[in-house]
Amino acid sequence: MLSAGSSRQSRISRRIAAVTVSLVLAGGAAACGPEDAAGKAGGESGGKPGAAGAPQKGGTLTVLNTEPQNDFDPARLYTSGGGNVPSLVFRTLTTRNREEGQAGAKVVPDLATDTGRPNADATEWTYTLKDGLKYEDGTPITAADIKYGIERSFAAELSGGAPYLRDWLVGGETYEGPYKDGGKGLDSIVVPDAKTIVFKLRKPEGEFPFLATQTQFAPVPKAKDTGTKYEEHPVSSGPYKVVKNTGDGETLLLERNENWDPKTDEERKAYPDRIDVRSGLDAAVVNQRLSTSSGPDAAAVTTDTNLGPAELAQIGDNKELAGRVGTGHFGYVNYLAFNPKVAPFDNPKVRQAIAYAINRTSVINAAGGSALAEPATTFLPEREAFGFTPYDHFPAGKTGDPAKAKELLKEAGHPDGLTITLTHSNAQNRQTSPEVATAVQQGLAAAGITVKLEGLENNAFNERRWDAKNTPGFFLSRWGADWPSGGPFLAPIYDGRQIVTNGSNYNHAQLNDPAVNTEIDEIAKLTDLAAAGKRWGALDKKIGEQALAVPLFHPVYKRLVGKDVKNVVISDWTGVLDISQVAVK
């Protein structure tokens, strides 16, 4: 849950870039579930994807990606759960549980002995470090190093990471980092001894253990900090160290960190001897190389490239290839957004009519088919970790209910239908793209609603949809969670205190309901995450009654692995292969 404050503009500008980056680097960096349509873990065949046999140490794992691993500095990375490739080098106070399915959506200790000890009102969190923690050079990891690593993430020249600390920590909104503080440091991070660190927050935050998985919580030894050049050779606290970084992360070569002690790390398996990351490749090339699996590509994976409908069709009945497809569900929703300040969307009955008229079958087909998208009637993803509570306030069935839509339009004063404009992106992403917009247009036509399409270049589209002063009345949108909880879904979109009128505004409906705002605050106080989840689900259902958005679909991610890759694990946190678990022949 993001909070209001004087740092809002900085937070928002970083957030919009980070949402894009996190989705690109992980196909959705915070994510959800490895089940296929049959509800089985793994690939299309229903079994666990990848080569058979027990995983063993050794060999080189190749990573084939489209996007380079830019800004390989823990301060600048925007990751959840520690990231994928980053988590091989940077350990954090807590991390994601490296297990398949629902169990993988849990927070577990990493450098710390537990997930954190809150005070009575969750405004203070205390962590104790494990024994035997060392950097790649053999020096001990201390609580002061974690404090310093967090503080340097406030420096303007190292911006790009998650913005929450600036908002949550006492004094964070005005702190400018250790390069400008004259050695004073941030008073709200207290280090009473070498193994203890205490965080003092501006308000209760029961989900602080989730935040402690972000790479900003990775330790950085002050004596080894080289500022903006640190990314070239960050000091490893994880099982691998960087031996080569060229082209700003386009090529990364990682080798074993001999001072990493697996006894202190129950999460990372670290089977391969080397990790060779090659980026800047075309998506079709990545998938072709994984499919062919020749030479080193037999022991290759991707952390950012999905299979498309054409490639899935080519795989078809090829059992060998199908057995190498991993399936995951990202914590993400694609939806139609309304701006109730623009007529005719100021009339709830018009919004309800559109919700009834939606032909989700056509939308799913436009998004790539049922293998790549699942119909949604709730804003929250259909995963327990997010607090999913089923509801369908405006049941349209699979193909829409035009009769009910026409009835509502008549009640709204539009007996002969109406003409509206739908704004969308021209990017070919099958989410906010022309194909999906056209499917919406065709579905609404059956209810007498004429939809004019307004396609914009992607950057212009993003600027327009997040501009509170110029938000379209009706547009395609999408949102992904920073961690598996209802909080990062509902708070940025529906908390009225987060409405931004002079920057990027994510509360598209500009909803400022005191009851909603209060409930967000009350849930934030809960350290019982299961109890919090139930209340997030109930809040989602309550807000949904207002028809401020029409959920369309939740994406499904399908990715190939090379034929010699073993131990593919896909969790309900990332929705994609966990590179820390992979082994090769």
VENGIBEL-V579409 format. One record per residue. N is the residue number from 1. PHI is phi in degrees with one decimal (* if undefined). OMEGA is omega in degrees with one decimal (none if undefined). D_CENTER is the distance of its C-alpha to the mean C-alpha in whole Angstrom. Layout:
# VENGIBEL-V579409
n=[N:N]
phi=[PHI:PHI]
omega=[OMEGA:OMEGA]
d_center=[D_CENTER:D_CENTER]
This chain:
# VENGIBEL-V579409
n=[1:2:3:4:5:6:7:8:9:10:11:12:13:14:15:16:17:18:19:20:21:22:23:24:25:26:27:28:29:30:31:32:33:34:35:36:37:38:39:40:41:42:43:44:45:46:47:48:49:50:51:52:53:54:55:56:57:58:59:60:61:62:63:64:65:66:67:68:69:70:71:72:73:74:75:76:77:78:79:80:81:82:83:84:85:86:87:88:89:90:91:92:93:94:95:96:97:98:99:100:101:102:103:104:105:106:107:108:109:110:111:112:113:114:115:116:117:118:119:120:121:122:123:124:125:126:127:128:129:130:131:132:133:134:135:136:137:138:139:140:141:142:143:144:145:146:147:148:149:150:151:152:153:154:155:156:157:158:159:160:161:162:163:164:165:166:167:168:169:170:171:172:173:174:175:176:177:178:179:180:181:182:183:184:185:186:187:188:189:190:191:192:193:194:195:196:197:198:199:200:201:202:203:204:205:206:207:208:209:210:211:212:213:214:215:216:217:218:219:220:221:222:223:224:225:226:227:228:229:230:231:232:233:234:235:236:237:238:239:240:241:242:243:244:245:246:247:248:249:250:251:252:253:254:255:256:257:258:259:260:261:262:263:264:265:266:267:268:269:270:271:272:273:274:275:276:277:278:279:280:281:282:283:284:285:286:287:288:289:290:291:292:293:294:295:296:297:298:299:300:301:302:303:304:305:306:307:308:309:310:311:312:313:314:315:316:317:318:319:320:321:322:323:324:325:326:327:328:329:330:331:332:333:334:335:336:337:338:339:340:341:342:343:344:345:346:347:348:349:350:351:352:353:354:355:356:357:358:359:360:361:362:363:364:365:366:367:368:369:370:371:372:373:374:375:376:377:378:379:380:381:382:383:384:385:386:387:388:389:390:391:392:393:394:395:396:397:398:399:400:401:402:403:404:405:406:407:408:409:410:411:412:413:414:415:416:417:418:419:420:421:422:423:424:425:426:427:428:429:430:431:432:433:434:435:436:437:438:439:440:441:442:443:444:445:446:447:448:449:450:451:452:453:454:455:456:457:458:459:460:461:462:463:464:465:466:467:468:469:470:471:472:473:474:475:476:477:478:479:480:481:482:483:484:485:486:487:488:489:490:491:492:493:494:495:496:497:498:499:500:501:502:503:504:505:506:507:508:509:510:511:512:513:514:515:516:517:518:519:520:521:522:523:524:525:526:527:528:529:530:531:532:533:534:535:536:537:538:539:540:541:542:543:544:545:546:547:548:549:550:551:552:553:554:555:556:557:558:559:560:561:562:563:564:565:566:567:568:569:570:571:572:573:574:575:576:577:578:579:580:581:582:583:584:585]
phi=[*:-81.0:-110.1:-76.5:167.3:-69.6:-90.8:-55.9:-63.1:-62.3:-59.9:-66.7:-63.7:-73.6:-63.3:-67.6:-70.4:-70.5:-58.4:-63.3:-62.3:-63.7:-70.5:-67.3:-72.8:-121.9:66.5:118.9:-76.2:-108.1:-153.1:-144.1:50.1:-100.1:-118.8:-93.2:-61.5:-86.7:80.1:-104.1:-69.9:96.4:-83.2:-61.9:-75.9:91.5:-97.8:-69.3:-70.4:104.3:-69.3:-80.6:103.3:-69.5:-66.9:-133.0:-76.5:119.9:85.6:-117.6:-95.3:-98.7:-114.5:-106.3:-130.6:-87.9:-101.6:-67.9:-85.5:-62.4:51.6:-78.6:-131.1:-58.5:-71.0:-98.0:-78.3:-110.0:-130.7:-122.1:73.2:96.7:82.5:-105.5:-60.2:-56.4:-70.2:-77.4:-111.4:-111.4:-94.2:-128.4:-57.4:-127.4:-152.8:-79.2:-72.2:-86.5:-130.5:-74.3:65.3:-59.9:-62.1:-75.9:-89.7:-93.3:-87.0:-133.2:-66.3:-126.0:-73.2:-87.5:-79.3:-150.9:-87.6:116.5:-117.2:-84.1:-79.8:-60.0:-111.5:59.9:-100.2:-143.6:-125.9:-118.7:-128.7:-119.4:-78.2:-70.0:-79.0:79.8:-81.0:-138.8:-81.4:-63.1:-91.0:89.7:-77.3:-73.3:-87.7:-119.7:-62.7:-63.1:-68.5:-69.6:-58.3:-66.3:-60.1:-68.3:-61.2:-68.2:-70.2:-85.2:-68.1:-58.2:-74.0:-118.4:-72.9:128.5:-78.0:-59.3:-87.3:-59.9:-59.3:-62.3:-90.9:-87.5:-75.1:-59.3:82.2:-65.8:-68.0:-115.1:-72.3:-114.6:97.5:-72.7:-75.2:-122.2:-94.2:64.8:84.3:-72.0:81.7:-97.8:-62.9:-81.2:-114.3:-111.2:-121.5:-70.0:-155.9:-66.3:-118.1:-123.3:-138.0:-125.7:-113.7:-110.0:-106.1:-72.5:-155.5:-60.2:-140.8:-69.0:-99.7:-56.2:-58.3:-65.8:-62.4:-69.0:-87.9:-67.6:-66.7:-61.3:-89.9:-76.2:-72.4:-132.7:-71.2:-55.5:-67.0:-103.5:-72.6:-114.5:64.6:-68.7:-89.9:-59.8:-61.5:-69.4:-151.4:-67.4:-80.0:-76.4:-114.8:-106.0:-73.3:-128.5:-121.1:-82.5:-110.1:-155.6:-142.2:-122.3:64.0:52.0:89.2:-67.9:-126.4:-125.9:-119.3:-113.7:-128.4:-59.5:-91.8:-67.0:-95.2:-76.4:-105.6:-60.9:-67.8:-95.6:-136.9:-83.6:-96.8:-91.5:-84.0:52.7:-74.3:-67.4:-78.2:-137.5:-122.6:-112.1:-97.9:-120.3:-121.3:80.7:-94.2:-70.0:-57.4:-63.3:-66.9:-56.9:-68.7:-66.8:-66.2:-66.8:-64.8:-70.7:54.5:-93.9:56.2:-60.4:-68.3:-66.9:-110.2:-124.1:-138.2:-127.3:-109.7:-146.2:-121.3:-95.3:-79.6:-99.4:-59.9:-66.0:-69.8:-64.5:-65.2:-67.8:-64.6:43.6:-94.1:-72.5:-63.0:-65.5:-68.4:-59.9:-72.8:-107.8:-100.4:-95.7:-117.2:-141.7:-119.0:-84.7:-73.6:-154.3:-137.5:-108.3:-150.8:-92.5:-108.3:-112.2:-109.4:-65.5:-83.9:-112.5:-70.5:-90.6:-77.7:-74.8:-95.6:-57.2:-67.7:-65.7:-63.8:-65.2:-59.6:-64.6:-61.4:-70.9:-82.3:-62.1:-98.3:-70.0:-62.5:-63.9:-63.8:-61.4:-61.6:-67.7:-82.6:118.5:99.5:-65.6:-72.9:-117.9:-153.9:-117.8:-59.6:-127.1:-120.1:-117.6:-72.3:-73.8:-62.9:-82.5:-139.1:-58.0:-59.7:-88.6:85.2:-51.4:-126.6:-66.8:-161.0:-149.7:-68.9:-131.9:-62.3:-104.8:67.9:-77.7:-124.8:96.3:-125.7:-62.0:-63.9:-65.2:-63.5:-63.6:-60.8:-68.8:-63.6:-63.6:-63.9:-84.6:92.7:-127.7:-64.3:-102.2:86.0:-155.5:-115.8:-134.8:-116.1:-110.3:-92.7:-147.8:-90.7:-90.2:-66.3:-85.9:-109.8:56.5:-128.7:-115.3:-95.0:-56.4:-60.9:-69.2:-60.6:-65.7:-64.8:-63.3:-56.9:-68.1:-66.3:-71.1:-59.2:-65.0:-99.2:82.0:-103.9:-88.3:-111.6:-91.7:-97.4:-116.7:-94.0:-123.8:-56.1:-58.4:-63.2:-65.1:-62.9:-64.3:-62.5:-70.5:-72.1:-101.3:-96.8:-60.1:-85.3:-138.5:-63.7:-60.1:-74.1:-154.4:-154.9:-79.4:-149.5:-158.9:-151.9:-123.9:-86.7:-77.8:-158.1:-74.7:-157.5:-71.9:-58.6:-66.4:-86.9:-85.7:-63.2:-64.7:-89.6:-126.5:-80.3:-64.2:-77.1:-101.0:-66.5:-116.3:-97.3:-125.4:-168.8:-77.5:-114.2:-95.2:-80.6:-61.0:-84.4:50.2:-71.6:-135.2:-96.6:-54.6:-66.5:-66.6:-59.9:-64.6:-65.5:-58.5:-65.6:-67.0:-66.9:-60.9:-76.3:-77.4:-97.3:-83.9:-68.7:-67.3:-65.8:-61.9:-59.1:-62.4:-75.9:-62.5:-63.6:-66.1:-68.0:-58.2:-63.7:-65.9:-64.5:-59.1:-62.5:-83.5:52.6:-85.5:-152.1:-117.2:-59.9:-108.7:-160.8:-107.3:-72.5:-119.1:-111.0:-127.3:-135.9:-83.1:-127.0:-63.6:-68.1:-102.8:-86.0:-122.2:60.8:-79.3:-119.9:-128.0:-110.1:-80.3:-95.4:-96.8:74.5:-133.8:-51.9:-92.7:-64.4:-73.5:-103.5:-73.3:-125.3:-128.2:-67.2]
omega=[177.5:-179.5:178.4:178.9:-177.4:179.9:-171.7:-175.6:177.4:-179.4:-175.0:-178.1:178.0:-175.8:-175.3:176.3:-175.2:177.2:179.4:-177.9:-176.6:179.2:-179.5:-172.3:-177.4:-172.5:-169.9:-170.7:170.5:-161.9:-169.6:153.8:-175.9:178.9:174.5:-175.3:-180.0:179.0:-179.4:178.5:170.2:-169.3:-175.2:-178.4:179.5:177.8:179.1:-178.2:178.2:-176.4:179.6:177.5:-178.7:178.9:179.6:178.9:175.3:175.6:179.3:174.5:177.1:177.5:-179.2:-175.3:174.2:-175.9:176.9:178.1:-176.8:171.5:-176.2:-179.6:-175.7:178.6:-170.8:-178.4:175.8:-176.1:175.6:-179.0:-178.1:-180.0:-179.3:174.0:179.7:-175.6:175.4:-176.5:-174.9:170.8:-176.6:-178.5:175.4:177.7:176.4:174.7:-172.9:177.4:-178.5:170.8:-173.4:-179.3:-178.8:179.0:-177.8:173.2:177.4:178.5:173.9:173.8:-177.3:-179.9:178.6:-177.7:176.6:-179.2:-178.7:168.9:-171.9:-177.2:175.9:174.8:178.5:-178.2:-178.4:179.1:174.4:-178.8:175.5:173.8:170.7:-179.5:-178.0:171.4:-179.7:179.3:176.3:178.8:-176.3:174.4:-178.0:176.9:177.8:178.2:177.4:176.1:-178.6:178.5:177.6:-177.3:-179.4:177.6:177.2:-178.7:-177.1:-177.5:178.4:-178.8:178.0:-179.5:-179.6:-174.1:-169.6:-176.6:179.0:-177.4:-172.4:-175.7:174.6:-179.3:-176.7:-175.4:-178.5:-176.8:-175.8:175.6:-172.4:-179.5:-177.8:-173.0:178.3:178.7:-177.0:-178.0:-178.6:-173.6:-176.9:170.9:-173.5:179.1:-177.9:176.5:-171.9:-175.2:-176.0:176.8:-175.8:179.7:179.0:-171.0:179.7:-178.3:-178.7:177.3:-179.5:-178.2:179.4:177.3:174.7:-179.2:-177.6:173.5:-179.1:-174.4:175.3:179.1:175.3:-180.0:175.5:177.6:-174.9:-177.6:-178.2:-178.4:178.5:176.7:-176.7:178.1:-177.5:-178.4:-178.2:175.2:175.6:-179.1:-172.6:169.2:-177.0:-174.8:-179.7:176.4:179.9:176.0:175.5:176.5:-178.7:178.4:-179.5:175.9:179.0:174.1:177.4:173.9:-179.9:175.1:-174.0:170.0:-174.2:-179.9:172.2:-178.3:-179.3:178.3:178.7:-172.5:-178.8:-171.0:-173.9:-179.4:176.9:179.9:-176.4:175.1:-177.2:173.1:-177.0:-175.7:179.2:-175.0:-178.9:-177.9:174.0:-177.5:179.5:178.7:178.0:-176.7:177.7:-179.9:177.4:179.5:-178.3:176.7:178.3:175.8:-179.0:-178.7:176.5:178.6:-175.4:174.1:170.9:175.5:-179.0:-173.2:-178.9:170.4:176.3:-177.9:-179.4:-179.6:176.5:177.9:178.9:178.0:173.1:-176.8:178.3:-173.2:-179.0:178.8:-179.1:179.2:178.4:178.5:174.7:-177.1:179.1:-180.0:-178.0:176.9:-166.3:177.0:172.6:-170.8:170.2:-177.8:175.7:167.8:-175.0:177.2:-179.5:177.1:3.2:-174.4:172.5:178.7:-177.8:-178.4:175.6:179.1:178.3:179.6:179.0:178.4:178.1:-173.5:-174.4:174.5:-175.0:176.8:177.5:179.6:179.2:178.2:179.3:-179.8:177.5:179.4:-173.7:177.6:-174.4:-179.0:178.2:-177.7:-177.4:169.9:177.4:177.9:179.0:177.6:-177.7:178.1:-175.7:-176.2:-178.0:-178.0:-175.8:173.9:-175.7:171.5:174.5:-174.4:-176.5:-172.1:-178.4:-175.9:-178.0:-173.1:177.5:178.1:-176.0:-179.6:178.3:179.0:179.4:178.7:179.9:178.0:178.0:177.8:-179.6:179.2:179.8:-176.6:-179.3:-179.3:177.9:178.8:-178.4:179.3:176.8:179.5:-177.6:177.3:174.3:177.8:-178.1:-176.3:-179.4:176.7:177.0:-168.3:-178.5:-178.8:-179.6:179.0:179.6:178.3:175.8:-179.7:-177.3:179.7:-178.9:179.6:-179.3:179.5:179.1:178.8:178.0:-176.6:172.1:-176.7:176.1:-179.8:-179.4:170.7:-166.5:179.6:179.0:178.0:-179.8:178.2:-177.3:-174.9:178.9:-179.5:-175.2:-177.4:-175.7:-179.6:177.1:177.6:-171.3:-176.4:174.5:179.1:-179.6:-179.5:177.2:-176.9:175.3:172.5:-173.4:178.2:176.8:-177.5:180.0:174.6:-168.9:-175.7:-179.3:-174.4:-171.6:176.4:-175.9:-180.0:178.2:174.9:-179.2:-177.4:-178.9:179.7:-177.8:-175.8:-177.8:177.2:-171.0:-179.4:-176.2:177.7:176.2:-176.6:-178.5:-179.4:178.1:-179.5:-179.5:-179.6:176.2:179.2:-178.1:179.0:-178.6:-179.1:-172.9:172.5:172.0:-172.0:176.5:177.4:177.2:-179.5:179.3:-179.3:173.8:179.1:179.0:178.9:176.7:-179.3:-178.8:179.7:-178.1:180.0:-176.6:178.8:177.3:176.5:174.7:176.7:-178.5:-178.8:171.1:-176.8:174.6:-177.1:178.9:-176.1:177.2:168.2:177.3:-172.0:180.0:-179.7:-179.5:172.2:176.6:179.9:179.9:-172.8:176.7:174.1:-175.3:-176.6:-179.0:-180.0:177.6:-173.4:-178.0:-177.9:-169.6:171.3:177.3:178.6:none]
d_center=[14:15:19:21:24:25:22:20:21:20:17:16:17:15:12:12:13:9:7:9:9:6:6:10:10:8:8:5:4:3:6:9:13:15:18:20:22:25:22:23:21:20:22:24:27:26:26:24:23:25:28:30:32:31:28:30:30:31:30:28:24:24:20:20:18:18:16:18:16:17:18:18:19:17:17:16:13:9:8:7:10:12:10:12:15:15:15:18:20:18:19:18:19:17:14:13:16:16:18:17:16:16:17:14:12:15:15:18:20:20:22:23:26:24:20:22:25:25:28:30:28:24:25:26:24:26:25:28:27:28:31:32:29:29:28:29:32:33:33:32:28:29:28:29:27:23:25:26:22:21:23:23:20:21:24:23:24:21:18:15:13:11:14:14:17:19:19:20:22:26:27:23:24:27:26:26:26:29:30:32:32:35:34:34:30:28:30:27:26:29:30:34:34:33:31:29:27:27:24:26:24:25:24:23:19:19:16:17:16:12:13:15:13:12:14:16:18:19:23:24:28:30:33:30:28:29:27:25:27:25:22:25:26:24:26:24:24:22:24:24:25:25:28:27:25:26:25:22:20:22:24:23:25:24:27:28:28:31:31:28:29:28:29:27:24:23:20:20:23:24:26:26:29:27:23:24:21:22:20:22:22:23:20:24:25:22:23:26:27:25:27:30:29:32:33:30:27:28:26:23:20:17:13:12:15:15:19:20:23:25:25:24:27:29:28:30:32:32:31:30:28:26:26:24:21:18:16:13:11:7:7:7:11:13:16:20:20:23:25:28:29:30:33:33:30:31:33:31:33:32:28:29:31:28:26:29:30:27:27:24:26:26:23:21:24:23:19:21:22:22:20:17:17:18:19:18:20:18:15:13:12:15:14:16:14:12:16:17:20:22:24:25:27:28:29:29:29:28:30:30:33:35:38:36:34:38:39:36:37:41:40:38:41:40:43:43:39:37:35:32:30:26:24:22:20:23:20:20:17:18:16:17:20:24:24:22:24:27:26:26:29:31:30:31:34:35:35:37:34:35:31:32:29:28:26:24:23:20:20:22:21:18:20:22:20:18:22:24:27:27:24:25:26:25:22:19:15:12:9:5:5:5:6:8:11:12:13:9:10:14:15:14:15:18:19:22:23:20:21:22:25:25:22:19:18:16:18:19:22:23:23:25:26:28:27:24:23:25:23:20:22:24:21:19:23:22:22:22:18:20:22:19:17:21:21:18:19:22:21:19:22:24:22:22:26:26:25:23:20:21:18:18:16:13:12:13:13:16:17:20:22:25:28:28:25:25:23:20:17:14:13:11:9:7:9:11:14:14:16:18:20:21:25:27:31]
